[in-house]
Amino acid sequence: MNKFNSISAPVIRRLPRYYRFLGELKEKGVTRVSSKELSDKMGFTASLIRQDLNCFGGFGQQGYGYSVDSLYNEIGQILGLEHSYNAILLGAGNLGRAVATHMSFEKRGFRLTGIFDIDESKVGAVIRDIPVSHMSGLEKFCFENHTDAAILCVPKSAAPELSEKLYQIGIRNYWNFSHYDLSVDHDDIIVENVHLNDSLMILCYRISAGEGEKL
């Protein structure tokens, strides 16, 4: 069992942001950073940052701050980014093509090994040097390639049946863009539901709220 399993979900969800920001500091040649400097750049309080990082052990020293390189590497290990989990993408439409093309899977713990679609007109197209296969070959492919995770870029109506099929094949981990919240009917699956529309509506709310303050 991972020793960090007891860490709260909000803390875990902040880790990728720490990792991304520290990566930007590394690229700029910054070697040390304080919780106050992280706070100023990221919008979290310095106290919250220290509390978050203390969940995983003592990374910094008072008055000395954090080693950017060490903290970046430690957070990467906590997130498990050294792994290379085999992932397949289902749905080769505009969204699926964009996810396959622009995501840095190899730097985020995954390796995209297959892309599938039910539309014959998309089968055979090459995305990210991977030919799109027909969904009929999904089970055979997953068994032969030891698939760990599935990325769902399919219509909402197709998600429930497809996720159950994937479960029966043996896939337990899902990154879901289908606009359908996959319910955890099985206690051994992991789901990350991604709702771009929700994020856009939050932006709308924040703009609206800001306009209200100006009235």
N, CA and C of each residue as an Amber inpcrd file, in Angstrom:
protein
   645
   0.8410000  -1.2060000   0.0000000   0.0000000   0.0000000   0.0000000
   0.8750000   1.2550000   0.0000000   0.5140000   2.2400000  -0.7980000
   1.2410000   3.4950000  -0.8470000   1.1450000   4.2130000   0.4950000
   2.2810000   4.6650000   1.0020000   2.2930000   5.3140000   2.3150000
   1.5730000   6.6440000   2.3180000   1.2400000   7.1830000   1.1120000
   0.5520000   8.4640000   1.0210000  -0.9430000   8.3080000   0.7990000
  -1.4820000   7.0870000   0.9120000  -2.8970000   6.8470000   0.6450000
  -3.8180000   7.6250000   1.5660000  -3.3330000   7.9880000   2.7600000
  -4.1810000   8.6960000   3.7190000  -4.2240000  10.2000000   3.4780000
  -3.4650000  10.7020000   2.5120000  -3.4400000  12.1340000   2.2290000
  -4.7660000  12.5530000   1.6130000  -5.2820000  13.7050000   2.0240000
  -6.5990000  14.1480000   1.5600000  -6.5780000  14.4760000   0.0650000
  -7.7410000  14.3170000  -0.5620000  -7.8710000  14.5690000  -2.0000000
  -7.5150000  16.0120000  -2.3850000  -7.9370000  17.0410000  -1.6080000
  -7.5580000  18.4040000  -1.9940000  -6.0410000  18.6150000  -2.0560000
  -5.3060000  17.9940000  -1.1330000  -3.8420000  18.1150000  -1.1540000
  -3.2860000  17.4690000  -2.4170000  -3.7480000  16.2620000  -2.7210000
  -3.2790000  15.5580000  -3.9160000  -3.5670000  16.3660000  -5.1690000
  -4.7390000  16.9990000  -5.2350000  -5.1130000  17.7430000  -6.4340000
  -4.2940000  19.0210000  -6.6020000  -3.6590000  19.4820000  -5.5270000
  -2.7870000  20.6550000  -5.6550000  -1.3740000  20.2750000  -6.1120000
  -0.9980000  19.0160000  -5.9600000   0.3720000  18.6100000  -6.2850000
   0.7530000  18.8660000  -7.7440000  -0.1160000  18.5520000  -8.7290000
   0.2870000  18.8380000 -10.1120000   0.5860000  20.3140000 -10.3530000
  -0.1160000  21.1850000  -9.6430000   0.1530000  22.6220000  -9.8230000
   1.5150000  22.9860000  -9.2430000   1.8520000  22.4170000  -8.0740000
   3.1920000  22.6320000  -7.5360000   4.2380000  22.1200000  -8.5320000
   3.9850000  20.9380000  -9.0520000   4.9470000  20.3170000  -9.9630000
   5.1430000  21.1740000 -11.2110000   4.0500000  21.6480000 -11.7640000
   4.1320000  22.4820000 -12.9750000   4.8820000  23.7790000 -12.7100000
   4.5790000  24.4320000 -11.5830000   5.2250000  25.6970000 -11.2890000
   6.7120000  25.5060000 -11.0090000   7.0520000  24.4580000 -10.2520000
   8.4630000  24.1850000  -9.9700000   9.2210000  23.8660000 -11.2560000
   8.5640000  23.1870000 -12.1960000   9.1820000  22.9190000 -13.4820000
   9.5040000  24.2020000 -14.2310000   8.6140000  25.1820000 -14.1350000
   8.8570000  26.4740000 -14.7780000  10.0370000  27.1910000 -14.1240000
  10.1450000  27.0810000 -12.7860000  11.2850000  27.6810000 -12.0890000
  12.5930000  27.0170000 -12.5100000  12.5740000  25.6790000 -12.6380000
  13.7720000  24.9490000 -13.0810000  14.2350000  25.4450000 -14.4440000
  13.2770000  25.6410000 -15.3420000  13.6260000  26.0870000 -16.6850000
  14.2500000  27.4800000 -16.6770000  13.9010000  28.2810000 -15.6690000
  14.4600000  29.6360000 -15.5470000  15.7790000  29.6490000 -14.7770000
  16.2150000  28.4830000 -14.3040000  17.4780000  28.4110000 -13.5780000
  17.3790000  28.7540000 -12.1120000  16.1500000  28.8470000 -11.5640000
  15.9670000  29.1440000 -10.1410000  16.2870000  27.8870000  -9.3420000
  17.0950000  28.0290000  -8.2890000  17.5200000  26.8640000  -7.5100000
  16.8390000  26.7570000  -6.1560000  16.4050000  27.8830000  -5.5940000
  15.7550000  27.8420000  -4.2820000  14.5150000  28.7190000  -4.3020000
  13.5100000  28.3290000  -3.5260000  12.2850000  29.1140000  -3.4630000
  11.6920000  28.9690000  -2.0680000  11.1140000  30.0200000  -1.5540000
  10.4830000  29.9850000  -0.2340000   8.9890000  29.7650000  -0.3830000
   8.3340000  29.3850000   0.7030000   6.8820000  29.2200000   0.6680000
   6.2130000  30.5620000   0.3770000   6.8070000  31.6580000   0.8140000
   6.2510000  32.9900000   0.5370000   6.3060000  33.2820000  -0.9620000
   7.4290000  32.9370000  -1.5910000   7.5550000  33.1670000  -3.0380000
   6.5850000  32.2670000  -3.8080000   6.4380000  31.0320000  -3.3670000
   5.4470000  30.1530000  -3.9960000   4.0470000  30.7110000  -3.8240000
   3.7770000  31.2500000  -2.6520000   2.4670000  31.8310000  -2.3650000
   2.1640000  32.9990000  -3.2980000   3.1460000  33.8740000  -3.4700000
   2.9530000  35.0570000  -4.3190000   2.6480000  34.6700000  -5.7670000
   3.2450000  33.5860000  -6.2400000   3.0980000  33.1880000  -7.6330000
   1.8620000  32.3250000  -7.8700000   1.4910000  31.4980000  -6.8690000
   0.4760000  30.4820000  -7.0950000  -0.8920000  30.8310000  -6.5350000
  -0.9560000  31.8080000  -5.6440000  -2.2440000  32.1980000  -5.0910000
  -2.6670000  31.4060000  -3.8720000  -1.8560000  30.4470000  -3.4190000
  -2.1070000  29.7470000  -2.1560000  -1.4200000  30.5110000  -1.0370000
  -1.9190000  30.3650000   0.1800000  -1.2210000  30.9860000   1.3050000
   0.0630000  30.2110000   1.5910000   1.0520000  30.9030000   2.1260000
   2.3130000  30.2450000   2.4720000   2.0730000  29.1530000   3.5050000
   1.1320000  29.3940000   4.4170000   0.8130000  28.4060000   5.4470000
   0.2550000  27.1280000   4.8240000  -0.6520000  27.2890000   3.8400000
  -1.2330000  26.1230000   3.1770000  -0.1610000  25.3370000   2.4350000
   0.7390000  26.0340000   1.7740000   1.8180000  25.3680000   1.0410000
   2.6770000  24.5470000   1.9910000   3.0530000  25.1370000   3.1170000
   3.8700000  24.4030000   4.0880000   3.1150000  23.1930000   4.6270000
   1.8210000  23.3640000   4.9000000   1.0170000  22.2390000   5.4020000
   0.9400000  21.1220000   4.3700000   0.7200000  21.4970000   3.1080000
   0.6390000  20.4960000   2.0430000   1.9340000  19.6950000   1.9570000
   3.0550000  20.4030000   1.9020000   4.3280000  19.7230000   1.7020000
   4.7510000  18.9340000   2.9360000   4.3250000  19.3750000   4.1020000
   4.6500000  18.6470000   5.3330000   3.9340000  17.2990000   5.4080000
   2.8650000  17.1520000   4.6190000   2.1690000  15.8580000   4.5810000
   3.0710000  14.7490000   4.0570000   4.0900000  15.1370000   3.3060000
   4.9470000  14.1520000   2.6530000   6.3540000  14.1200000   3.2380000
   6.5770000  14.8700000   4.3110000   7.8980000  14.9100000   4.9200000
   8.4690000  16.3130000   4.8550000   9.5850000  16.5220000   5.5180000
  10.1920000  17.8600000   5.5580000  11.0570000  18.1150000   4.3540000
  10.5850000  18.9580000   3.4390000  11.3480000  19.2650000   2.2380000
  12.1950000  20.5320000   2.3740000  11.7850000  21.4290000   3.2440000
  12.4680000  22.7170000   3.3240000  13.0180000  22.9890000   4.7090000
  13.7620000  24.0780000   4.8190000  14.3080000  24.5160000   6.0960000
  13.9180000  25.9650000   6.3140000  13.5370000  26.2720000   7.5510000
  13.1210000  27.6400000   7.8650000  14.2630000  28.6040000   7.5860000
  13.9600000  29.6550000   6.8490000  14.9550000  30.6530000   6.5060000
  15.8140000  30.2730000   5.3130000  15.6160000  29.0620000   4.8250000
  16.4300000  28.5640000   3.7140000  15.5820000  28.2300000   2.4970000
  14.3320000  27.8800000   2.7500000  13.4050000  27.5810000   1.6680000
  13.5590000  26.1750000   1.1340000  13.0860000  25.9800000  -0.0890000
  13.0710000  24.6720000  -0.7180000  14.0480000  24.6300000  -1.8870000
  14.6970000  23.5090000  -2.0510000  15.4800000  23.2680000  -3.2590000
  14.4930000  22.9720000  -4.3860000  14.4960000  23.8000000  -5.4090000
  13.5430000  23.6410000  -6.5090000  13.7030000  22.2790000  -7.1610000
  14.9370000  21.8970000  -7.4550000  15.1790000  20.6310000  -8.1430000
  14.7500000  19.4410000  -7.2930000  15.1010000  19.4570000  -6.0130000
  14.7590000  18.3340000  -5.1310000  13.2460000  18.2240000  -4.9390000
  12.6000000  19.3680000  -4.7100000  11.1570000  19.3560000  -4.4790000
  10.4150000  18.9150000  -5.7410000  10.8800000  19.3780000  -6.8870000
  10.2830000  18.9820000  -8.1650000  10.3660000  17.4610000  -8.3390000
  11.5380000  16.9060000  -8.0710000  11.7280000  15.4590000  -8.2230000
  10.9130000  14.6750000  -7.2030000  10.8480000  15.1780000  -5.9640000
  10.0950000  14.4870000  -4.9160000   8.6010000  14.4470000  -5.2490000
   8.0660000  15.5740000  -5.7140000   6.6440000  15.6140000  -6.0540000
   6.3700000  14.7070000  -7.2520000   7.2940000  14.6880000  -8.2110000
   7.1460000  13.7820000  -9.3390000   7.0730000  12.3270000  -8.8980000
   7.8900000  11.9630000  -7.9050000   7.8630000  10.5950000  -7.3840000
   6.5720000  10.3220000  -6.6250000   6.1040000  11.3090000  -5.8510000
   4.8430000  11.1440000  -5.1180000   3.6880000  10.9110000  -6.0990000
   3.6950000  11.6480000  -7.2020000   2.6520000  11.5040000  -8.2170000
   2.8230000  10.2190000  -9.0340000   3.9710000   9.5900000  -8.9180000
   4.2050000   8.3450000  -9.6460000   4.5720000   8.5410000 -11.0990000
   5.1510000   9.6960000 -11.4280000   5.4040000  10.0160000 -12.8280000
   6.5380000   9.2130000 -13.4370000   7.2540000   8.4500000 -12.6050000
   8.3230000   7.6180000 -13.1470000   7.7640000   6.3750000 -13.8410000
   6.4660000   6.1180000 -13.6540000   5.8480000   4.9560000 -14.2800000
   5.6190000   5.1980000 -15.7670000   5.3010000   4.1260000 -16.4570000
   4.9480000   4.2140000 -17.8760000   3.7450000   3.2970000 -18.1030000
   2.6060000   3.7070000 -17.5490000   1.3870000   2.9050000 -17.6620000
   0.8810000   2.9300000 -19.1000000   0.4680000   1.7840000 -19.5950000
  -0.0660000   1.6900000 -20.9590000  -1.5050000   2.1920000 -20.9940000
  -1.7680000   3.1590000 -21.8700000  -3.1030000   3.7450000 -21.9750000
  -3.6110000   3.6550000 -23.4090000  -4.9100000   3.4780000 -23.5370000
  -5.5580000   3.5340000 -24.8440000  -6.5310000   4.7060000 -24.8480000
  -6.7980000   5.2320000 -26.0290000  -7.7500000   6.3370000 -26.1790000
  -8.9090000   5.8550000 -27.0320000 -10.1220000   6.0670000 -26.5540000
 -11.3200000   5.6490000 -27.2640000 -12.0760000   6.8750000 -27.7480000
 -12.2170000   6.9890000 -29.0660000 -12.8850000   8.1410000 -29.6700000
 -11.8820000   9.0060000 -30.3980000 -11.8510000   8.8840000 -31.7360000
 -10.8570000   9.6020000 -32.5330000 -11.4450000  10.8230000 -33.2220000
 -12.4610000  11.4280000 -32.5980000 -13.0310000  12.6650000 -33.1340000
 -12.1460000  13.8490000 -32.8040000 -12.7190000  15.0460000 -32.8990000
 -11.9190000  16.2570000 -32.6690000 -11.2920000  16.2890000 -31.2800000
 -12.0890000  15.9490000 -30.2530000 -11.5630000  15.9820000 -28.8890000
 -10.4940000  14.9090000 -28.6950000 -10.7930000  13.6900000 -29.1280000
  -9.8310000  12.6120000 -28.9770000  -8.5260000  12.9080000 -29.6990000
  -8.6400000  13.4540000 -30.8940000  -7.4470000  13.8010000 -31.6700000
  -6.6210000  14.8630000 -30.9290000  -7.3020000  15.8610000 -30.3540000
  -6.5940000  16.9160000 -29.6360000  -5.8950000  16.3700000 -28.3920000
  -6.5940000  15.5200000 -27.6360000  -5.9970000  14.9340000 -26.4320000
  -4.7870000  14.0810000 -26.8110000  -4.9400000  13.2490000 -27.8300000
  -3.8470000  12.3730000 -28.2440000  -2.6420000  13.1550000 -28.7330000
  -2.9020000  14.2460000 -29.4340000  -1.8250000  14.9950000 -30.0770000
  -1.0690000  15.8890000 -29.1110000  -1.7880000  16.5100000 -28.1870000
  -1.1760000  17.5880000 -27.4020000  -0.8020000  17.2260000 -25.9690000
  -1.2300000  16.0760000 -25.4670000  -0.8680000  15.7010000 -24.1030000
   0.5320000  15.0930000 -24.0570000   1.3010000  15.4740000 -23.0450000
   2.6460000  14.9080000 -22.8530000   2.5350000  13.6520000 -21.9890000
   2.0160000  12.5900000 -22.5720000   1.7680000  11.3700000 -21.8050000
   3.0390000  10.8320000 -21.1610000   4.1140000  10.8070000 -21.9200000
   5.3520000  10.2020000 -21.4290000   5.9250000  10.9400000 -20.2310000
   5.6300000  12.2250000 -20.1170000   6.1180000  12.9990000 -18.9780000
   5.1460000  12.9550000 -17.8050000   4.0270000  12.2950000 -17.9860000
   2.9870000  12.2820000 -16.9610000   2.6500000  10.8560000 -16.5120000
   3.5780000   9.9280000 -16.7340000   3.4110000   8.5860000 -16.1970000
   2.7000000   7.5950000 -17.1000000   2.4410000   7.9750000 -18.3600000
   1.6810000   7.0920000 -19.2500000   2.3490000   6.9700000 -20.6160000
   1.9470000   5.9350000 -21.3310000   2.3840000   5.7150000 -22.7060000
   1.1490000   5.3790000 -23.5210000   0.8410000   6.2050000 -24.5070000
  -0.3310000   5.9650000 -25.3490000   0.0170000   4.8750000 -26.3560000
  -0.7000000   3.7520000 -26.2690000  -0.3600000   2.6000000 -27.0940000
  -1.3840000   2.2940000 -28.1810000  -2.6100000   2.8010000 -28.0370000
  -3.6300000   2.4970000 -29.0310000  -4.7410000   3.5240000 -29.0470000
  -5.3450000   3.7050000 -30.2110000  -6.4750000   4.6220000 -30.3850000
  -7.5740000   3.8520000 -31.1230000  -8.8130000   3.9780000 -30.6290000
  -9.9160000   3.1960000 -31.1860000 -11.1240000   4.0780000 -31.4930000
 -11.8690000   3.6620000 -32.5010000 -13.1170000   4.3390000 -32.8340000
 -14.0290000   3.3290000 -33.5150000 -15.3400000   3.5790000 -33.4280000
 -16.3070000   2.6890000 -34.0790000 -16.6330000   3.1430000 -35.4950000
 -16.2270000   4.3710000 -35.8360000 -16.5150000   4.9580000 -37.1400000
 -15.4960000   4.4520000 -38.1710000 -15.9860000   3.7100000 -39.1390000
 -15.1070000   3.1340000 -40.1620000 -14.3100000   4.2050000 -40.9040000
 -14.8700000   5.4050000 -41.0370000 -14.1810000   6.4610000 -41.7830000
 -12.9460000   6.9790000 -41.0400000 -12.8830000   6.7350000 -39.7320000
 -11.7230000   7.1750000 -38.9480000 -10.6740000   6.0810000 -38.8130000
 -11.0940000   4.8300000 -38.9990000 -10.1740000   3.6990000 -38.8510000
  -9.0840000   3.7770000 -39.9250000  -7.8460000   3.6190000 -39.5000000
  -6.7150000   3.6910000 -40.4210000  -6.0120000   5.0290000 -40.4190000
  -6.7070000   6.0790000 -39.9590000  -6.0540000   7.3800000 -39.8280000
  -4.9410000   7.2770000 -38.7800000  -3.9020000   8.0680000 -38.9570000
  -2.7590000   8.0120000 -38.0410000  -2.7390000   9.2640000 -37.1760000
  -2.7570000   9.0610000 -35.8770000  -2.7040000  10.1560000 -34.9060000
  -1.5440000   9.8810000 -33.9680000  -0.6330000  10.8100000 -33.8620000
   0.5370000  10.6410000 -32.9910000   1.2990000   9.3480000 -33.3380000
   1.4010000   9.0870000 -34.6080000   2.0900000   7.9020000 -35.1330000
   1.3920000   6.6010000 -34.7490000   0.1380000   6.6820000 -34.3370000
  -0.6310000   5.4990000 -33.9610000  -1.8220000   5.3730000 -34.9130000
  -1.9500000   4.2740000 -35.6280000  -3.1160000   4.0990000 -36.5030000
  -4.3790000   3.8510000 -35.6790000  -5.4620000   4.4720000 -36.0700000
  -6.7330000   4.2730000 -35.3780000  -7.2670000   2.8900000 -35.7370000
  -7.6270000   2.1190000 -34.7080000  -8.1590000   0.7770000 -34.8990000
  -9.6600000   0.7660000 -34.6560000 -10.3310000  -0.2350000 -35.2120000
 -11.7650000  -0.3560000 -34.9780000 -12.0140000  -0.9180000 -33.5860000
 -13.1000000  -0.4950000 -32.9920000 -13.4290000  -0.8970000 -31.6360000
 -13.6020000  -2.4090000 -31.4960000 -13.8840000  -3.0720000 -32.5990000
 -14.0810000  -4.5220000 -32.5330000 -12.8150000  -5.2570000 -32.1010000
 -11.6620000  -4.6240000 -32.2840000 -10.4050000  -5.2590000 -31.9060000
  -9.9120000  -4.8620000 -30.5310000 -10.7720000  -4.1810000 -29.7670000
 -10.3580000  -3.6200000 -28.4790000  -9.9090000  -4.6960000 -27.4900000
 -10.7110000  -5.7140000 -27.3110000 -10.4090000  -6.7200000 -26.2830000
  -9.0900000  -7.4350000 -26.5810000  -8.9060000  -7.8480000 -27.8070000
  -7.6770000  -8.5400000 -28.1900000  -6.4590000  -7.6550000 -27.9580000
  -6.5690000  -6.3790000 -28.3350000  -5.4620000  -5.4370000 -28.1680000
  -5.1010000  -5.2710000 -26.6960000  -6.1080000  -5.1100000 -25.8580000
  -5.8620000  -4.8700000 -24.4320000  -5.1790000  -6.0670000 -23.7730000
  -5.5920000  -7.2640000 -24.1470000  -4.9640000  -8.4600000 -23.5920000
  -3.5090000  -8.5740000 -24.0480000  -3.2620000  -8.2870000 -25.3080000
  -1.9140000  -8.4440000 -25.8540000  -0.9600000  -7.3530000 -25.3920000
  -1.4890000  -6.1720000 -25.0560000  -0.6320000  -5.0300000 -24.7240000
  -0.7020000  -4.6220000 -23.2540000  -1.3870000  -5.4220000 -22.4500000
  -1.4200000  -5.1790000 -20.9920000  -1.8330000  -3.7330000 -20.6740000
  -2.9940000  -3.3590000 -21.1700000  -3.4860000  -1.9930000 -21.0010000
  -3.8430000  -1.7070000 -19.5450000  -3.3610000  -0.5680000 -19.0440000
  -3.5990000  -0.1690000 -17.6540000  -4.7370000   0.8320000 -17.5090000
  -4.9340000   1.6900000 -18.5120000  -5.8940000   2.7840000 -18.3740000
  -6.5380000   3.0980000 -19.7140000  -7.7530000   3.6540000 -19.6470000
  -8.4860000   4.0430000 -20.8480000  -8.8590000   5.5150000 -20.7640000
  -8.6790000   6.2140000 -21.8720000  -9.0550000   7.6190000 -21.9850000
 -10.3260000   7.6710000 -22.8340000 -11.4020000   8.1590000 -22.2590000
 -12.6970000   8.1420000 -22.9410000 -13.0110000   9.5070000 -23.5430000
 -13.0120000   9.5670000 -24.8640000 -13.3910000  10.7810000 -25.5890000
 -14.5650000  10.4390000 -26.5020000 -15.5250000   9.7370000 -25.9380000
 -16.6830000   9.2350000 -26.6830000 -17.9250000  10.0310000 -26.2940000
 -19.0060000   9.9300000 -27.0950000 -20.2500000  10.6130000 -26.7270000
 -20.7690000  10.1310000 -25.3760000 -21.4940000  10.9980000 -24.7180000
 -22.0500000  10.6880000 -23.4030000 -22.8760000   9.4050000 -23.4270000
 -23.6370000   9.2080000 -24.4910000 -24.5260000   8.0500000 -24.5740000
 -23.7610000   6.7220000 -24.6400000 -22.5260000   6.7830000 -25.1110000
 -21.7460000   5.5550000 -25.2740000 -20.9390000   5.1890000 -24.0380000
 -20.7680000   6.1430000 -23.1270000 -19.8500000   5.9470000 -21.9950000
 -20.2410000   4.8190000 -21.0410000 -21.5050000   4.7150000 -20.6050000
 -21.8250000   3.6670000 -19.6210000 -21.5440000   2.2590000 -20.1390000
 -22.0320000   1.9410000 -21.3320000 -21.8360000   0.6020000 -21.8820000
 -20.3570000   0.3270000 -22.1480000 -19.6470000   1.3370000 -22.6680000
 -18.2390000   1.1520000 -22.9940000 -17.4010000   0.9570000 -21.7330000
 -17.6940000   1.7230000 -20.7010000 -16.9230000   1.5890000 -19.4610000
 -17.1350000   0.2080000 -18.8400000 -18.3500000  -0.3240000 -18.9490000
 -18.6110000  -1.6600000 -18.4150000 -17.8620000  -2.7190000 -19.2340000
 -17.8150000  -2.5170000 -20.5450000 -17.0510000  -3.4420000 -21.3940000
 -15.5800000  -3.4140000 -21.0230000 -15.0510000  -2.2210000 -20.8050000
 -13.6470000  -2.0840000 -20.4080000 -13.3870000  -2.7740000 -19.0780000
 -14.3410000  -2.6330000 -18.1630000 -14.1910000  -3.2710000 -16.8600000
 -14.1350000  -4.7900000 -17.0170000 -14.9990000  -5.3250000 -17.8520000
 -15.0120000  -6.7650000 -18.0630000 -13.7190000  -7.2460000 -18.7210000
 -13.1170000  -6.4020000 -19.5400000 -11.8270000  -6.7320000 -20.1520000
 -10.7260000  -6.7630000 -19.0960000 -10.9090000  -5.9570000 -18.0430000
  -9.9170000  -5.9180000 -16.9750000  -9.3010000  -4.5620000 -16.7350000
  -9.7980000  -3.5280000 -17.4230000  -9.2650000  -2.1780000 -17.2400000
 -10.0020000  -1.5070000 -16.0860000  -9.2590000  -0.9630000 -15.1560000
  -9.8400000  -0.4230000 -13.9330000  -9.6110000   1.0830000 -13.7610000
  -8.9210000   1.7030000 -14.7080000  -8.5380000   3.1080000 -14.5420000
  -8.9800000   3.9190000 -15.7560000  -9.6770000   5.0530000 -15.4830000
 -10.3040000   5.8050000 -16.5780000 -10.0540000   7.3040000 -16.4360000
  -9.6850000   7.8980000 -17.5670000  -9.6280000   9.3600000 -17.6860000
 -10.7670000   9.7130000 -18.6230000 -11.8220000  10.3160000 -18.0720000
 -13.0980000  10.3800000 -18.7680000 -13.4550000  11.7960000 -19.2040000
 -13.5340000  12.0060000 -20.5220000 -13.9190000  13.2960000 -21.1040000
 -15.3320000  13.2420000 -21.6960000 -16.1000000  12.2290000 -21.3920000
 -17.3310000  11.9520000 -22.1360000 -18.5420000  12.7920000 -21.7240000
 -18.4020000  13.7210000 -20.8000000 -19.5330000  14.5110000 -20.2790000
 -20.5110000  13.6440000 -19.4970000 -20.0850000  12.4690000 -19.1360000
 -20.8930000  11.5620000 -18.3250000 -20.0490000  11.1650000 -17.1320000
 -20.5430000  11.4490000 -15.9260000 -19.7960000  11.0830000 -14.7300000
 -19.8820000   9.5760000 -14.5280000 -18.7820000   8.9100000 -14.7850000
 -18.7690000   7.4670000 -14.5630000 -18.9600000   7.1920000 -13.0810000
 -19.9780000   6.4290000 -12.7540000 -20.2270000   6.0890000 -11.3530000
 -19.3430000   4.9230000 -10.9610000 -18.9310000   4.9450000  -9.7190000
 -18.0400000   3.9010000  -9.2370000 -18.8910000   2.7350000  -8.7280000
 -19.4220000   1.9490000  -9.6710000 -20.2280000   0.7900000  -9.3040000
 -19.3650000  -0.3460000  -8.7670000 -18.0930000  -0.3060000  -9.1230000
 -17.1520000  -1.3140000  -8.6480000 -16.1450000  -0.6150000  -7.7330000
 -15.8250000  -1.2430000  -6.6340000 -14.9630000  -0.5690000  -5.6510000
 -13.4810000  -0.6680000  -5.9850000 -13.1540000  -1.2490000  -7.1380000
 -11.7430000  -1.3820000  -7.4970000 -11.3690000  -0.5440000  -8.7130000
 -12.1780000   0.4610000  -9.0620000 -11.8330000   1.2990000 -10.2020000
 -11.4360000   2.6920000  -9.7480000 -10.6630000   3.3500000 -10.6050000
 -10.2330000   4.7290000 -10.3780000 -10.6900000   5.5520000 -11.5700000
 -11.4040000   6.6390000 -11.2970000 -11.9440000   7.4830000 -12.3670000
 -11.5600000   8.9400000 -12.1380000 -11.0770000   9.5780000 -13.1840000
 -10.9030000  11.0240000 -13.1950000 -11.8400000  11.5700000 -14.2620000
 -12.9650000  12.1780000 -13.8250000 -13.9090000  12.7830000 -14.7560000
 -13.4630000  14.2070000 -15.0790000 -13.3450000  14.5070000 -16.3550000
 -12.9010000  15.8310000 -16.8020000 -14.0720000  16.5210000 -17.4910000
 -14.4810000  17.6760000 -16.9550000 -15.6050000  18.4180000 -17.5280000
 -15.1310000  19.8030000 -17.9680000 -14.8110000  19.9400000 -19.2430000
 -14.3710000  21.2280000 -19.7640000 -15.5000000  22.2500000 -19.7010000
 -16.7490000  21.7940000 -19.9000000 -17.8810000  22.7200000 -19.8300000
 -18.0250000  23.3210000 -18.4340000 -17.7650000  22.5070000 -17.4030000
 -17.8460000  23.0150000 -16.0300000 -16.8350000  24.1320000 -15.8190000
 -15.6220000  23.9180000 -16.3080000 -14.5780000  24.9220000 -16.1600000
 -14.9530000  26.2130000 -16.8790000 -15.5430000  26.0680000 -18.0720000
 -15.9530000  27.2500000 -18.8320000 -17.0570000  28.0090000 -18.0970000
 -18.0000000  27.2800000 -17.4820000 -19.0720000  27.9410000 -16.7330000
 -18.5420000  28.6370000 -15.4880000 -17.5290000  28.0760000 -14.8650000
 -16.9150000  28.7410000 -13.7100000 -16.2730000  30.0480000 -14.1510000
 -15.6280000  30.0260000 -15.3250000 -15.0710000  31.2650000 -15.8630000
 -16.1780000  32.2820000 -16.0940000 -17.3090000  31.8250000 -16.6600000
 -18.4410000  32.7180000 -16.8910000 -18.9220000  33.3300000 -15.5850000
 -19.0320000  32.4800000 -14.5350000 -19.4620000  32.9710000 -13.2270000
 -18.4990000  34.0390000 -12.7070000 -17.2170000  33.7850000 -12.8110000
 -16.2410000  34.7210000 -12.2530000 -16.2710000  36.0530000 -12.9890000
 -16.4730000  35.9840000 -14.3340000 -16.5940000  37.2280000 -15.0940000
 -17.8590000  37.9710000 -14.6850000 -18.9670000  37.2210000 -14.5690000
 -20.2430000  37.8270000 -14.1780000 -20.1720000  38.4410000 -12.7930000
 -19.5510000  37.7180000 -11.8600000 -19.4200000  38.2220000 -10.4900000
 -18.5740000  39.4850000 -10.4700000 -17.5320000  39.5000000 -11.2910000
 -16.6850000  40.6800000 -11.3510000 -17.4140000  41.8780000 -11.9300000
 -18.2610000  41.6260000 -12.9350000 -19.0510000  42.7130000 -13.5050000
 -20.0450000  43.2420000 -12.5040000 -20.5990000  42.3160000 -11.6810000
 -21.5520000  42.7500000 -10.6560000 -20.9280000  43.6800000  -9.6490000
 -19.6610000  43.4190000  -9.3240000 -18.9690000  44.2780000  -8.3550000
 -18.7270000  45.6660000  -8.9030000 -18.6860000  45.7630000 -10.2660000
 -18.3980000  47.0610000 -10.8730000 -19.6240000  47.9480000 -10.9730000
 -20.8210000  47.3100000 -10.8370000 -22.0690000  48.0730000 -11.0080000
 -22.3100000  49.0140000  -9.8260000
